[in-house]
Amino acid sequence: MEESLQIQRLEEAPSARNFESRIESTNFPAVFNGCVKDWKAFSKWNPSNGGLDYLQERVGLCVVEAMLSSSAPVFYGDLRSHERVPLPFSAFIGLCKQRMRHSEDGSGVCFESEQRALLEPVSEYDRKPYEDATQQIYLAQVPIINTENEERVQLESLREDIQMPVFLEDKVLASTNLWMNNAQARSSTHYDPHHNLLCIVSGCKQVVLWPPSASAMLYPMPIYGEASNHSSVPLENPDFSNYPRAQCLMEYSQKVILHAGDALFIPEGWFHQVDSDDLTIAVNFWWQSNIVSNMSEHMDAYYLRIILRRLTDKEMNRVLPKSSLAEMENKKKHTCVVLNNGGVDQNDNDLDQACERKDLKGKELEQRTMSHELEPLAIHALHELVSLVHHCVNAAELRRPVQSTSTTDSAASVKDEFTKVVRANSFSLEDDPVAKIIWALQPCTFRNVFLAMVKNFPRTLEALILHLLSPVGAEVFTCKFEEMDQQITEEDRNRFYQVFYGAFDDQFAAMDAILNGKELFALQAYKNVLDKYLGVDWGGPKPGV
């Protein structure tokens, strides 16, 4: 990512005012070194300094909800990948102590019999599933404070050991939670619907972050699912044939290492993956952002339409990138080389022969009178367009039964031939040679090419628009119309469109063909948006994704 977008590390905690104006408002992560070293928890919870005994005494036999996952050390957020099980907090502390002892004497992890002894049944907790999977247990999001649901609070007795950072003093917190693991653990890639301050009390965590704009590469779970804020890309050995966009995932990521005492601000919507070392203890604060809290519910439908429209426009712009001036100059030089080598000239035999061929309605094409005012690039583009159309027309006529004289059959045959040149459901510029030729033209050249086509090849133009225009081709046409309109006078605009549409027997059919194609292009862009950002699968391949 750009240097200006690098996650900053601050040695001193900001004031509440500076945090809100300079950090939170940017929706960009920040690390606060040593931010929580003055907490009681920082010294009293430290496992190397009797912290486990303190926690066991403080919390006692309180039962907490633990995450149990068969995929450990990776813990996926999908409910199908883990289960929540009740666990006496003292039993989990016992596991941590046992692991520390074996780690210190070099004997490795606990023996199975020792593990089971630590989880000896306590009344109704007899033979619970975690007894045979002690390294698959993770205390994730155990509530210390929960203003939204006070009944869920399980560790309120730890509240006085932590204190809210000064820069959050004006925030209305949704919850404060404990995160604790007795073995190495990795959380699946996900985002939170709240702003998050992750504070490391003991141990070390590595956090990889992606901005919301990179969510397409992360293949978010379907918006209607219970794990909609999680990525569907597996953390272990992802199959890039199923997730092709994920191949460039790390190019959009940033990585931070958090040590005991550090805190990380993770803005809402930022995807993050967290790796925790053995026996790591952390506390996090969640609060609602100003943006979300200030959104009026009765405006939701409008905001939804605005955002979907903006993402759809962005997807359409991705498919049709603007050519730089340098690229345009290179195209001109290439065309001049082609012309000088005799590839195209005003006496081109192919064009002469094309003028003698029959059009879709069996009429003779008008004799070509090429304007000497056309620049080389325009001549080259005109030649390529006419050749493509005539290739499809001639191939279609060869395939059509001799006895058939139907105009409908002829048009259908041309469409069939064009699908051999243009890939089905063409959404990509690279898949459509007609759109690619037109997209490379400057507005003035575009205007001259199609005025020349109107004058010399009107039936070719009609075949191009009515039968050979793909969705991306229609979008290209309207884009070029808009660019041209900005550079010429109103009088010239009116004259151009009068001449252009006057070449068609049915002007409204030509307009419909362009507008219908443009809407199909936008529809495919919209489907891509739903797939990329909402995980909604419309079925079938996603062109240009």
C-alpha positions in Angstrom: 0.0 0.0 0.0 1.1 3.6 -0.4 3.4 5.0 2.2 0.8 7.7 3.1 -1.6 4.8 4.0 0.7 2.9 6.3 -0.6 2.1 9.8 0.9 4.6 12.2 2.4 3.8 15.6 2.0 6.3 18.4 4.2 6.4 21.5 1.7 8.4 23.5 -2.0 8.0 23.7 -3.9 10.9 22.0 -6.5 13.0 23.7 -10.2 12.1 23.1 -10.5 15.1 20.8 -7.4 14.2 18.8 -8.3 10.6 18.5 -11.8 11.4 17.1 -10.6 14.1 14.7 -7.3 12.7 13.5 -7.6 8.9 13.8 -11.2 7.6 14.2 -12.6 10.0 11.5 -10.1 8.6 8.9 -11.3 5.1 9.5 -7.7 3.9 9.4 -6.0 1.6 11.9 -3.4 2.9 14.4 -1.2 1.2 17.1 -0.7 2.8 20.5 2.5 1.5 22.1 2.4 0.8 25.8 -1.2 2.1 26.0 -2.4 -0.3 28.7 0.8 -0.8 30.8 -0.8 1.2 33.6 -3.7 -1.2 34.0 -3.8 -3.4 37.1 -4.4 -6.3 34.7 -1.0 -5.7 33.1 0.8 -6.8 36.2 -1.8 -8.9 38.1 -2.8 -11.1 35.1 0.8 -11.8 33.9 1.2 -15.6 33.8 4.9 -15.2 34.5 4.2 -13.4 37.7 1.5 -15.5 39.3 -1.2 -14.1 37.1 -3.0 -17.4 36.6 -3.4 -17.9 40.3 -4.8 -14.4 40.6 -7.3 -15.0 37.9 -8.3 -18.4 39.3 -8.9 -16.8 42.7 -10.7 -13.8 41.4 -13.1 -15.5 39.0 -13.5 -18.8 41.0 -15.8 -21.4 39.5 -17.6 -19.0 37.2 -18.7 -20.8 34.1 -17.8 -19.2 30.8 -18.6 -19.9 27.2 -15.6 -21.3 25.3 -15.1 -21.9 21.6 -14.4 -25.5 20.6 -13.1 -26.1 17.1 -11.9 -29.3 15.4 -10.0 -27.1 12.9 -7.7 -25.7 15.7 -5.3 -23.9 15.8 -7.5 -22.1 13.2 -10.8 -21.0 14.6 -13.4 -20.1 12.0 -16.3 -17.9 12.8 -18.9 -19.9 11.0 -21.2 -21.8 13.5 -20.8 -24.9 11.4 -17.0 -24.9 12.1 -17.1 -24.6 15.8 -19.4 -25.0 18.9 -19.8 -22.9 22.0 -19.5 -25.0 25.1 -19.8 -24.2 28.9 -16.5 -24.4 30.7 -15.5 -23.6 34.3 -13.1 -20.7 34.1 -10.9 -22.4 36.8 -10.6 -25.5 34.6 -9.3 -23.4 31.7 -6.8 -21.8 34.1 -5.7 -25.2 35.1 -5.0 -26.1 31.5 -2.9 -23.0 31.1 -0.9 -23.8 34.3 -0.3 -27.3 33.1 0.9 -26.1 29.7 3.2 -23.6 31.3 4.8 -26.3 33.5 5.5 -28.6 30.6 6.7 -25.8 28.4 9.2 -24.7 31.1 10.6 -28.2 31.8 10.8 -29.0 28.1 8.5 -32.0 28.2 6.1 -30.6 25.7 2.3 -30.5 25.9 0.3 -32.2 28.6 -0.3 -35.9 28.6 -3.8 -36.9 27.9 -4.4 -38.3 31.4 -3.2 -35.0 32.9 -5.5 -33.0 30.7 -8.5 -35.0 31.7 -7.6 -34.7 35.3 -7.7 -31.0 35.0 -11.2 -31.2 33.6 -12.5 -33.6 36.2 -16.3 -33.5 36.1 -18.1 -30.8 38.1 -21.7 -31.8 38.6 -23.5 -31.3 35.3 -20.2 -30.9 33.3 -19.5 -34.6 33.3 -17.9 -35.8 30.1 -18.1 -32.7 28.0 -16.8 -32.6 24.4 -13.8 -30.4 25.3 -12.3 -33.0 27.6 -10.6 -34.8 24.7 -9.7 -31.6 22.9 -8.0 -29.3 25.3 -5.9 -27.6 22.6 -9.0 -26.9 20.6 -10.5 -24.5 23.2 -10.3 -20.7 22.9 -11.9 -18.2 25.2 -13.1 -15.8 22.6 -15.3 -12.7 23.3 -16.1 -13.6 26.9 -18.0 -10.5 28.2 -16.6 -8.4 31.0 -19.1 -5.5 30.2 -22.0 -5.7 27.8 -24.3 -2.7 27.7 -26.5 -4.3 25.0 -27.1 -7.5 26.9 -26.1 -7.4 30.6 -27.3 -11.0 31.1 -24.4 -12.2 28.9 -21.8 -10.8 31.2 -19.7 -13.6 32.6 -16.5 -12.0 34.0 -17.7 -8.8 35.7 -15.4 -9.5 38.6 -12.4 -8.5 36.3 -13.9 -5.1 35.5 -11.9 -3.2 38.1 -8.5 -4.5 36.7 -9.0 -2.7 33.4 -9.6 0.9 32.7 -11.0 2.6 29.6 -8.2 4.4 27.6 -8.5 8.2 28.0 -9.2 8.7 24.3 -12.4 6.5 24.6 -13.8 8.3 27.6 -16.5 10.0 25.5 -17.5 6.8 23.7 -20.6 4.7 24.5 -19.2 1.2 24.6 -21.2 -1.7 23.4 -19.1 -4.3 25.1 -15.7 -5.1 26.7 -14.5 -8.7 26.3 -11.7 -11.1 27.3 -9.8 -13.1 24.8 -7.5 -15.9 26.1 -5.9 -19.0 24.6 -3.7 -21.7 26.1 -2.1 -22.7 22.8 -1.3 -21.0 19.5 -4.5 -19.9 17.8 -5.5 -18.1 14.6 -8.9 -16.4 14.0 -10.5 -16.5 10.6 -10.4 -13.4 8.5 -13.4 -11.2 9.4 -14.5 -7.6 10.0 -16.4 -6.2 13.0 -19.6 -4.1 12.7 -18.2 -1.8 15.5 -15.0 0.2 16.0 -12.6 -2.0 17.9 -9.7 -1.3 20.3 -7.7 -4.5 20.9 -5.5 -4.3 24.0 -2.8 -6.9 24.7 -2.4 -7.7 28.4 0.0 -10.6 28.1 1.7 -12.4 25.3 1.9 -11.4 21.6 -0.4 -11.2 18.7 0.2 -10.6 14.9 -2.7 -8.9 13.1 -3.0 -8.8 9.3 -5.5 -6.1 8.1 -7.3 -5.3 4.9 -9.3 -2.2 4.1 -13.0 -2.6 3.2 -12.1 -1.7 -0.4 -10.2 -5.0 -0.6 -13.2 -7.1 0.4 -13.7 -8.4 -3.1 -10.4 -10.3 -2.9 -11.6 -11.8 0.4 -14.8 -13.3 -0.9 -17.1 -12.3 2.0 -19.7 -14.8 3.1 -23.2 -14.2 1.8 -24.8 -11.2 3.4 -27.9 -13.3 4.4 -25.7 -15.8 6.3 -25.0 -15.9 10.0 -21.3 -15.5 9.4 -21.7 -12.7 6.8 -18.8 -10.7 8.3 -16.3 -13.5 7.6 -14.2 -14.3 4.5 -14.9 -17.6 2.8 -11.3 -18.0 1.7 -9.8 -20.9 3.7 -6.7 -19.9 5.7 -4.9 -23.2 5.1 -4.0 -24.0 1.5 -6.6 -21.8 -0.3 -7.7 -23.1 -3.7 -7.1 -20.2 -6.1 -9.0 -21.9 -8.9 -12.1 -21.3 -6.7 -10.9 -18.0 -5.4 -8.9 -16.4 -8.2 -9.1 -12.8 -6.8 -7.5 -14.0 -3.6 -4.1 -14.5 -5.4 -3.3 -10.8 -4.9 -4.8 -10.7 -1.4 -1.5 -9.9 0.5 -0.8 -6.9 -1.8 -3.6 -5.0 -0.1 -2.7 -6.1 3.5 -0.8 -4.6 6.3 0.7 -6.5 9.2 1.3 -5.3 12.8 2.9 -7.1 15.8 1.4 -6.3 19.2 3.2 -6.9 22.4 2.0 -6.8 26.0 0.8 -3.3 26.7 0.1 -2.3 23.1 -3.3 -1.5 21.7 -4.6 -1.5 18.1 -7.5 0.5 16.8 -9.4 -1.5 14.1 -12.0 0.6 12.4 -15.4 -1.0 11.5 -15.4 -2.9 8.3 -11.6 -3.6 8.2 -11.0 -7.3 7.7 -8.4 -8.7 10.1 -6.8 -12.1 10.8 -5.3 -12.5 14.3 -2.5 -15.0 15.2 -1.9 -15.5 18.9 1.1 -17.0 20.6 0.8 -19.6 23.4 -1.0 -18.2 26.4 -2.0 -14.8 25.2 -4.5 -12.6 27.1 -6.2 -9.6 25.5 -9.2 -7.3 26.2 -11.1 -5.4 23.5 -13.6 -2.5 23.5 -16.3 -2.2 20.9 -18.3 1.0 20.2 -20.5 2.2 17.4 -19.0 4.6 14.9 -20.4 8.1 14.5 -21.3 7.4 10.9 -23.5 4.4 11.8 -25.0 6.0 14.9 -26.0 9.1 12.9 -27.7 7.1 10.1 -31.5 7.6 10.2 -33.3 4.3 9.8 -35.9 5.7 7.5 -33.0 6.6 5.1 -31.6 3.0 4.9 -33.2 2.1 1.6 -31.9 5.3 0.0 -28.4 4.7 1.4 -28.5 1.2 0.1 -29.4 2.3 -3.4 -26.7 5.0 -3.4 -24.0 2.6 -2.3 -25.0 -0.1 -4.7 -25.1 2.4 -7.5 -21.7 3.8 -6.6 -20.1 0.3 -6.4 -21.8 -0.7 -9.7 -20.3 2.4 -11.4 -16.9 1.6 -9.9 -17.2 -2.0 -11.3 -18.1 -0.6 -14.8 -15.2 1.8 -14.7 -12.9 -1.2 -13.8 -13.9 -2.9 -17.0 -13.4 0.2 -19.1 -10.2 1.8 -17.9 -9.3 5.2 -19.4 -6.3 5.2 -21.8 -3.4 7.4 -20.9 -2.0 9.9 -23.3 1.2 7.8 -23.7 -1.0 4.7 -24.6 -2.8 6.8 -27.2 0.4 8.0 -28.8 1.7 4.4 -28.9 -1.5 3.3 -30.7 -1.0 6.1 -33.3 2.6 5.1 -33.9 1.5 1.5 -34.3 -1.1 2.5 -36.8 1.3 4.6 -38.8 3.7 1.6 -39.0 0.9 -0.6 -40.3 0.0 2.0 -42.9 3.6 2.5 -44.0 4.0 -1.3 -44.4 1.0 -1.4 -46.7 -1.3 -3.0 -44.1 -4.0 -0.5 -44.8 -4.4 2.2 -47.4 -7.2 3.9 -49.3 -7.0 1.3 -52.1 -7.2 -1.7 -49.7 -8.5 -4.7 -51.7 -10.4 -6.0 -48.7 -12.4 -2.8 -48.4 -13.0 -2.7 -52.2 -14.3 -6.3 -52.1 -16.3 -5.6 -49.0 -18.1 -2.8 -50.8 -19.3 -5.3 -53.4 -20.7 -7.7 -50.9 -24.4 -8.0 -50.1 -25.8 -6.6 -46.8 -28.3 -8.4 -44.5 -31.3 -7.3 -46.6 -29.7 -8.4 -49.9 -29.0 -4.8 -51.1 -25.8 -3.7 -52.6 -23.5 -1.6 -50.5 -23.0 1.9 -51.7 -19.8 2.5 -53.7 -17.1 3.6 -51.2 -15.7 7.1 -51.5 -13.2 7.4 -48.7 -12.6 10.9 -47.4 -9.1 12.1 -47.8 -9.5 14.0 -44.6 -9.6 10.9 -42.4 -6.5 10.4 -40.3 -4.6 7.1 -40.4 -6.0 6.0 -37.1 -9.5 6.6 -38.3 -8.9 4.7 -41.5 -7.4 1.8 -39.6 -10.4 1.6 -37.2 -12.9 1.9 -40.0 -11.2 -0.9 -41.9 -11.2 -3.2 -38.9 -14.8 -2.5 -38.0 -16.1 -3.1 -41.6 -14.0 -6.2 -41.9 -15.4 -7.7 -38.7 -19.0 -7.0 -39.6 -18.6 -8.4 -43.2 -16.8 -11.5 -41.9 -19.9 -12.3 -39.7 -22.3 -11.4 -42.5 -20.6 -13.5 -45.1 -20.1 -16.5 -42.8 -23.8 -16.3 -41.8 -24.9 -16.3 -45.4 -22.8 -19.3 -46.2 -24.5 -21.2 -43.3 -28.0 -20.1 -44.1 -30.1 -22.7 -46.0 -30.6 -21.8 -49.7 -34.3 -21.8 -49.5 -34.4 -19.4 -46.6 -35.0 -15.8 -47.4 -36.2 -14.7 -44.0 -34.7 -11.5 -42.6 -35.1 -12.9 -39.1 -33.2 -16.0 -40.0 -30.5 -13.9 -41.5 -30.2 -11.7 -38.4 -30.1 -14.8 -36.2 -27.3 -16.3 -38.3 -25.3 -13.1 -38.0 -25.7 -13.2 -34.2 -24.6 -16.8 -34.1 -21.4 -15.9 -36.1 -20.7 -13.0 -33.9 -20.7 -15.1 -30.8 -17.8 -17.0 -32.3 -15.8 -13.7 -32.4 -17.1 -12.3 -29.1 -17.4 -14.6 -26.0 -20.8 -15.3 -24.7 -22.2 -12.7 -22.3 -19.3 -10.4 -23.1 -18.6 -8.1 -20.2 -14.9 -7.6 -20.7 -13.3 -5.2 -23.2 -10.7 -7.9 -24.1 -13.5 -10.3 -25.1 -15.1 -8.0 -27.7 -12.9 -6.8 -30.7 -15.6 -4.3 -31.8 -15.7 -2.6 -28.4 -11.9 -2.7 -28.1 -11.5 -0.9 -31.4 -14.0 1.8 -30.6 -12.7 2.3 -27.0 -9.3 3.2 -28.3 -10.6 6.1 -30.3 -10.4 9.7 -29.3 -13.8 11.5 -29.4 -13.0 13.4 -32.6 -11.7 10.2 -34.3 -14.8 8.3 -33.1 -17.0 11.0 -34.7 -15.2 10.9 -38.0 -15.1 7.1 -38.2 -18.9 6.8 -37.8 -19.7 9.7 -40.1 -17.6 7.9 -42.7 -19.4 4.7 -42.0 -22.8 6.4 -42.4 -21.7 7.8 -45.8 -20.0 4.8 -47.2 -21.3 1.7 -45.3 -24.8 2.5 -43.9 -25.9 -1.2 -44.0 -22.7 -2.3 -42.3 -23.4 0.3 -39.5 -27.0 -1.0 -39.2 -25.7 -4.6 -38.9 -23.1 -3.5 -36.3 -25.6 -1.7 -34.1 -28.7 -4.0 -34.4 -27.1 -7.4 -34.4 -23.4 -7.3 -33.3 -23.4 -4.9 -30.4 -22.5 -6.7 -27.1 -23.3 -5.2 -23.6 -19.8 -3.9 -23.3 -19.9 -2.6 -26.9 -23.1 -0.6 -26.1 -21.5 0.8 -23.0 -18.5 1.9 -25.0 -20.7 3.6 -27.6 -22.5 5.6 -24.9 -19.2 6.6 -23.3 -17.8 7.8 -26.6 -21.1 9.7 -27.3 -20.7 11.5 -23.9 -17.0 12.3 -24.5 -17.8 13.6 -28.0 -20.7 15.7 -26.7 -18.3 17.5 -24.3 -16.0 18.6 -27.1 -18.3 19.8 -29.8 -21.0 22.5 -30.0 -24.7 21.8 -29.5 -25.3 22.5 -33.2 -22.6 19.9 -34.2 -24.1 17.4 -31.7 -27.6 17.7 -33.2 -26.2 17.4 -36.7 -24.1 14.3 -35.8 -27.0 12.4 -34.2 -29.4 13.3 -37.0 -26.9 11.9 -39.6 -26.0 8.9 -37.4 -29.5 7.7 -36.6 -30.8 8.7 -40.1 -28.7 5.8 -41.5 -31.2 3.3 -40.0 -34.5 2.2 -41.4 -35.8 2.2 -37.9 -34.1 4.8 -35.8 -35.9 3.7 -32.6 -34.7 0.2 -33.0 -31.1 1.5 -33.1 -31.6 3.5 -30.0 -33.2 0.6 -28.2 -30.3 -1.7 -29.2 -27.7 0.7 -27.7 -29.8 1.4 -24.5 -30.7 -2.2 -23.9 -27.1 -3.3 -24.3 -26.0 -0.5 -21.9 -28.5 -1.7 -19.3 -27.3 -5.3 -19.7 -23.7 -4.2 -19.1 -24.8 -2.3 -15.9 -26.8 -5.4 -14.8 -23.7 -7.6 -15.1 -21.7 -5.0 -13.2 -24.4 -5.0 -10.5 -24.3 -8.9 -10.3 -20.5 -8.7 -9.9 -21.0 -6.2 -7.1 -23.4 -8.5 -5.3 -21.0 -11.4 -5.7 -17.8 -9.6 -4.7 -19.1 -7.5 -1.8 -22.2 -9.4 -0.6 -21.4 -13.0 -1.4 -24.6 -13.4 -3.4 -24.2 -16.0 -6.1 -26.4 -15.5 -9.2 -25.4 -18.9 -10.6 -23.2 -19.6 -13.5 -19.8 -18.0 -14.4 -19.1 -14.4 -13.6 -17.9 -12.7 -16.8 -14.9 -10.4 -16.2 -14.8 -11.0 -12.5 
